């Protein structure tokens, strides 16, 4: 079954691994579902559609289809695991991800702000490790500057697009793309020697998607050179401006979600459940291997949602003024308490005895 656009049913079926289908006879059935990405498999499906419906109908409805769902009525759907949910979510949006970001002015602005913060923080540091590169919005500028990057992402479809973009730009030899969850970083990078990376970075979400990151922190500590930097954007709790925006829009219930340690599905830009440590919580999770050096707002004034209407009201003339005001406010020492996202900079501390470095087991419950 091909998917046109970003239909909610497609993404839900991809994440849950099941879909309810109603046949022409009127019979309904629950089918196991999986996303189809293989070009040969999609080509066969599209050829059948072209034959069945004819050229005119095919070009009207299916000409730009790049993904589909394989529905199996003979196999019972299995309970979705977080592994499958994460892979399916990002695999399903990979084909249209770049176009989606380009069409959302506020999201694009936040990515530009994070990119500027990352490139400045990592200037002169090499090699680098990136967690959650997606299709390379933050990776490609660093490759362009001459950095070598190992990129780890849960979505193989995102990584394929990242590699293709790096190759087409002539930077493929500087990129090592590896598939897997942040939680499993130790296994993914098992072959990489201790202290290899002088900088590790992540933007928008990867650090907030895992309910248990202590194993990943252990891997980060092993892989980072003493004195190296760990920088990442993280959801801020509570974030006063996002709460004010939601209240202004008449959504007080949505505003209250910003104070929670766990943000439910639909409570943020991500259609996934998110885990939000406080600033002190991040410090506890990362110590004693890492010591925080700074916290910076990504944006003080940006709302926690995309709004074509808001962009239209601000207009072309208001946009530069809003950006200038945002940058000015972001320089204030306490401005980070207002931001939806914060940019955290940590420094790798000198090695200590491994028993004291990672004694006991604790995850994001230290929030």
C-alpha positions as CSV (number, residue, x, y, z in Angstrom):
1,X,0.0,0.0,0.0
2,X,1.7,3.3,-1.1
3,X,1.7,6.4,1.0
4,X,0.9,9.8,-0.4
5,X,2.0,12.8,1.7
6,X,2.5,12.5,5.4
7,X,-0.8,10.9,6.3
8,X,-1.2,10.4,10.0
9,X,-2.5,6.8,9.5
10,X,0.7,5.9,7.7
11,X,3.0,7.1,10.5
12,X,0.8,5.5,13.2
13,X,0.8,2.2,11.3
14,X,4.6,2.4,10.9
15,X,5.2,3.0,14.6
16,X,2.7,0.5,15.9
17,X,3.4,-2.3,13.4
18,X,-0.3,-2.8,12.6
19,X,-3.1,-1.3,10.5
20,X,-6.9,-2.0,10.4
21,X,-8.0,-2.7,6.8
22,X,-11.5,-2.8,5.4
23,X,-11.7,-5.0,2.3
24,X,-14.1,-4.4,-0.6
25,X,-16.3,-7.2,0.7
26,X,-16.8,-5.1,3.9
27,X,-14.7,-7.5,6.1
28,X,-12.3,-5.8,8.5
29,X,-9.0,-7.2,9.7
30,X,-6.0,-6.2,11.7
31,X,-2.8,-6.7,9.7
32,X,0.8,-6.6,10.6
33,X,2.5,-3.6,8.9
34,X,6.0,-2.7,8.0
35,X,7.5,0.2,6.0
36,X,8.7,-0.6,2.5
37,X,11.8,1.3,1.5
38,X,13.7,-1.0,-0.9
39,X,13.6,0.5,-4.3
40,X,13.1,-2.8,-6.1
41,X,10.1,-3.7,-3.9
42,X,8.5,-0.2,-4.4
43,X,9.1,-0.4,-8.1
44,X,7.2,-3.6,-8.4
45,X,4.2,-2.1,-6.4
46,X,4.2,1.1,-8.5
47,X,4.3,-0.9,-11.7
48,X,1.2,-2.9,-10.6
49,X,-0.6,0.4,-9.8
50,X,0.3,1.9,-13.2
51,X,-1.0,-1.2,-15.0
52,X,-4.2,-1.3,-12.9
53,X,-5.2,2.3,-13.0
54,X,-3.7,3.7,-16.2
55,X,-1.2,6.5,-16.8
56,X,-3.5,9.5,-16.0
57,X,-4.7,8.2,-12.6
58,X,-1.2,6.9,-11.8
59,X,0.4,10.3,-12.4
60,X,-2.3,12.1,-10.5
61,X,-2.0,10.1,-7.3
62,X,1.1,8.0,-7.2
63,X,3.8,9.8,-9.3
64,X,5.8,11.1,-6.3
65,X,5.3,8.2,-3.9
66,X,8.6,7.1,-2.3
67,X,7.4,4.7,0.5
68,X,4.8,2.2,1.3
69,X,3.4,-0.2,3.9
70,X,3.5,-3.9,3.5
71,X,0.3,-5.3,5.1
72,X,0.2,-9.0,6.1
73,X,-3.3,-10.1,7.1
74,X,-2.0,-13.6,7.9
75,X,0.5,-12.5,10.6
76,X,-0.7,-11.1,13.9
77,X,0.7,-7.7,14.8
78,X,3.3,-7.8,17.6
79,X,3.5,-5.3,20.4
80,X,5.6,-2.3,19.3
81,X,9.0,-2.0,21.0
82,X,10.7,1.4,21.5
83,X,13.4,0.2,19.0
84,X,10.8,-0.3,16.4
85,X,8.9,2.8,17.2
86,X,12.0,5.0,16.9
87,X,13.2,3.4,13.7
88,X,9.7,3.5,12.1
89,X,9.1,7.1,13.0
90,X,12.3,8.4,11.5
91,X,12.4,6.0,8.6
92,X,8.8,7.0,7.6
93,X,9.6,10.7,7.5
94,X,13.1,10.4,5.9
95,X,12.0,10.8,2.2
96,X,10.3,14.2,2.8
97,X,12.3,15.4,5.8
98,X,14.4,18.1,4.1
99,X,11.4,19.5,2.3
100,X,9.4,19.5,5.6
101,X,12.1,21.5,7.4
102,X,12.4,23.9,4.5
103,X,8.6,24.6,4.7
104,X,8.6,25.4,8.4
105,X,10.1,28.8,9.1
106,X,10.3,28.5,12.9
107,X,11.8,25.0,12.9
108,X,14.3,26.0,10.3
109,X,15.2,29.0,12.4
110,X,15.8,26.9,15.5
111,X,18.0,24.5,13.4
112,X,20.0,27.5,12.1
113,X,20.5,28.8,15.6
114,X,21.7,25.3,16.8
115,X,24.0,25.0,13.8
116,X,25.7,28.3,14.6
117,X,26.2,27.3,18.3
118,X,27.5,23.8,17.4
119,X,30.0,25.0,14.7
120,X,31.3,27.7,17.1
121,X,31.7,25.3,20.0
122,X,33.5,22.7,18.0
123,X,35.8,24.9,16.0
124,X,39.3,23.4,15.8
125,X,38.2,20.1,17.4
126,X,38.6,16.9,15.4
127,X,37.5,14.1,15.0
128,X,33.8,14.5,16.0
129,X,31.0,12.1,17.0
130,X,27.4,13.1,16.2
131,X,24.4,11.5,17.8
132,X,21.2,11.7,15.7
133,X,22.4,13.4,12.5
134,X,19.2,12.8,10.5
135,X,19.8,13.8,6.9
136,X,22.8,16.0,7.9
137,X,21.5,19.5,8.6
138,X,24.3,20.0,11.2
139,X,26.7,17.4,9.8
140,X,27.3,18.8,6.4
141,X,28.6,22.3,7.4
142,X,31.1,20.6,9.7
143,X,32.2,18.2,6.9
144,X,32.6,21.3,4.7
145,X,34.9,22.9,7.3
146,X,37.1,19.9,7.1
147,X,36.0,17.9,10.2
148,X,35.9,14.1,10.2
149,X,32.6,12.9,11.7
150,X,31.3,9.6,12.9
151,X,27.5,9.8,12.8
152,X,25.2,7.5,14.7
153,X,21.4,7.5,14.0
154,X,18.6,5.0,14.7
155,X,17.2,5.5,11.2
156,X,19.0,3.8,8.3
157,X,16.9,5.7,5.9
158,X,18.1,9.0,7.3
159,X,21.7,7.8,7.2
160,X,21.3,6.8,3.5
161,X,20.3,10.3,2.6
162,X,23.1,11.8,4.8
163,X,25.7,9.6,3.0
164,X,24.3,10.5,-0.4
165,X,24.5,14.2,0.4
166,X,28.0,13.9,1.7
167,X,29.2,11.9,-1.3
168,X,27.6,14.4,-3.8
169,X,29.4,17.2,-2.0
170,X,32.7,15.5,-2.1
171,X,33.0,14.9,1.6
172,X,32.1,11.2,1.7
173,X,35.6,10.2,2.9
174,X,35.2,12.3,6.0
175,X,32.0,10.6,7.1
176,X,31.5,7.3,8.9
177,X,27.8,6.6,9.3
178,X,26.6,3.9,11.7
179,X,23.0,2.8,12.5
180,X,21.8,2.2,16.0
181,X,20.2,3.8,19.1
182,X,21.9,6.2,21.3
183,X,21.4,3.8,24.2
184,X,23.6,1.2,22.4
185,X,26.4,3.6,21.6
186,X,29.0,1.4,23.4
187,X,28.3,-1.5,21.1
188,X,28.0,0.6,18.0
189,X,31.4,2.2,18.6
190,X,33.1,-0.8,20.2
191,X,35.9,-0.8,17.6
192,X,36.8,2.9,18.2
193,X,39.7,3.4,20.7
194,X,39.3,5.2,24.0
195,X,39.6,9.0,23.9
196,X,39.3,9.2,20.1
197,X,36.9,12.2,19.9
198,X,37.7,15.7,20.8
199,X,34.1,16.8,20.3
200,X,30.7,15.0,20.6
201,X,27.5,16.8,19.6
202,X,23.8,16.3,19.2
203,X,20.9,18.5,18.1
204,X,17.2,18.3,18.9
205,X,15.9,15.2,20.4
206,X,18.4,12.3,20.6
207,X,19.3,12.9,24.2
208,X,15.6,13.3,25.1
209,X,14.3,10.1,23.3
210,X,15.9,7.6,25.7
211,X,14.3,6.7,29.0
212,X,17.7,5.2,30.2
213,X,20.9,6.9,29.0
214,X,23.4,5.8,31.7
215,X,25.0,3.1,29.4
216,X,25.4,5.7,26.7
217,X,27.0,8.1,29.2
218,X,29.6,5.4,30.0
219,X,30.3,5.1,26.3
220,X,30.5,8.9,25.8
221,X,33.1,9.1,28.7
222,X,35.2,6.3,27.1
223,X,35.2,7.9,23.7
224,X,35.8,11.5,24.6
225,X,39.4,12.7,25.0
226,X,40.2,14.4,28.4
227,X,39.4,18.1,27.9
228,X,37.2,17.3,25.0
229,X,33.7,18.8,24.6
230,X,30.2,17.3,24.7
231,X,27.6,19.7,23.4
232,X,23.9,19.1,22.8
233,X,20.5,20.7,22.6
234,X,18.0,19.5,25.1
235,X,14.4,20.4,25.9
236,X,14.3,22.9,28.8
237,X,12.1,22.4,31.8
238,X,9.9,24.3,32.2
239,X,10.9,27.0,29.6
240,X,8.9,30.1,30.5
241,X,8.4,31.5,27.0
242,X,6.9,28.2,25.6
243,X,4.5,28.1,28.5
244,X,3.5,31.7,27.9
245,X,3.0,31.0,24.2
246,X,0.7,28.1,24.9
247,X,-1.3,30.1,27.4
248,X,-1.6,32.9,25.0
249,X,-3.0,30.5,22.4
250,X,-5.6,29.3,24.9
251,X,-4.0,26.0,25.6
252,X,-3.2,26.0,29.4
253,X,-3.2,22.2,29.5
254,X,-0.5,22.1,26.8
255,X,1.4,24.8,28.7
256,X,1.5,22.6,31.8
257,X,3.2,19.8,29.9
258,X,6.4,21.8,29.9
259,X,6.9,21.2,33.6
260,X,6.7,17.5,33.3
261,X,9.7,15.1,33.4
262,X,8.0,13.0,30.7
263,X,6.4,14.8,27.8
264,X,3.6,12.6,26.2
265,X,3.1,11.9,22.5
266,X,1.8,15.2,21.0
267,X,3.2,17.4,23.8
268,X,6.1,18.7,21.7
269,X,7.2,19.1,18.1
270,X,8.1,15.4,18.2
271,X,5.3,12.8,17.8
272,X,7.1,10.7,20.4
273,X,7.3,10.5,24.1
274,X,10.2,12.6,25.5
275,X,12.2,12.4,28.7
276,X,13.2,15.8,30.1
277,X,15.8,16.0,32.9
278,X,16.3,19.4,34.6
279,X,19.6,21.2,34.2
280,X,20.7,19.8,37.6
281,X,19.5,16.4,36.4
282,X,21.7,16.5,33.3
283,X,24.7,17.4,35.6
284,X,24.0,14.4,37.8
285,X,23.6,12.1,34.8
286,X,26.9,13.2,33.3
287,X,29.1,13.6,36.3
288,X,31.8,12.8,37.3
289,X,33.0,12.2,33.7
290,X,31.7,15.6,32.4
291,X,31.6,19.0,34.0
292,X,29.2,21.6,32.7
293,X,30.8,24.8,31.3
294,X,27.9,26.7,30.0
295,X,24.1,26.8,29.2
296,X,22.8,28.9,26.3
297,X,19.3,29.4,25.0
298,X,18.7,28.3,21.5
299,X,16.0,30.9,21.1
300,X,14.3,33.1,23.7
301,X,11.3,34.2,21.6
302,X,10.4,31.3,19.3
303,X,7.1,29.6,20.1
304,X,7.0,25.8,20.7
305,X,5.1,25.2,17.5
306,X,5.1,26.1,13.8
307,X,2.6,28.7,12.7
308,X,2.2,29.9,9.2
309,X,-0.2,32.6,10.5
310,X,2.4,33.9,13.0
311,X,5.1,34.0,10.2
312,X,2.7,35.9,8.0
313,X,1.9,38.4,10.7
314,X,5.5,39.1,11.5
315,X,6.2,39.4,7.8
316,X,9.4,39.9,5.9
317,X,10.3,43.2,7.6
318,X,9.5,41.9,11.1
319,X,11.5,38.7,10.6
320,X,15.0,40.3,10.8
321,X,14.0,42.5,13.7
322,X,12.6,39.4,15.6
323,X,15.9,37.6,14.9
324,X,18.0,40.5,16.1
325,X,15.9,40.8,19.3
326,X,16.2,37.1,19.9
327,X,20.0,37.2,19.6
328,X,20.2,40.2,21.9
329,X,18.0,38.6,24.5
330,X,19.9,35.3,24.3
331,X,23.0,37.1,25.5
332,X,21.5,37.8,28.9
333,X,22.9,35.5,31.6
334,X,19.6,34.2,32.8
335,X,17.9,34.0,29.4
336,X,18.1,30.2,29.2
337,X,15.3,29.8,31.7
338,X,12.9,31.2,29.0
339,X,14.0,29.0,26.1
340,X,12.2,25.9,24.9
341,X,15.6,24.4,24.0
342,X,18.9,24.9,25.7
343,X,22.4,24.4,24.3
344,X,24.6,22.6,26.9
345,X,28.4,22.5,26.9
346,X,30.3,20.0,29.0
347,X,34.0,19.2,29.3
348,X,35.5,15.8,29.7
349,X,37.2,15.5,33.1
350,X,40.5,13.6,33.6
351,X,40.0,9.9,33.8
352,X,39.2,8.4,37.2
353,X,38.9,4.8,38.6
354,X,36.1,3.1,36.6
355,X,34.5,1.8,39.8
356,X,33.9,5.3,41.1
357,X,33.1,6.8,37.7
358,X,30.1,4.6,37.0
359,X,29.2,3.0,40.3
360,X,25.7,1.8,40.6
361,X,22.9,1.9,38.0
362,X,20.7,5.0,37.5
363,X,19.0,6.4,34.5
364,X,17.0,9.5,33.8
365,X,15.2,8.8,37.1
366,X,17.9,11.2,38.5
367,X,15.9,14.1,37.0
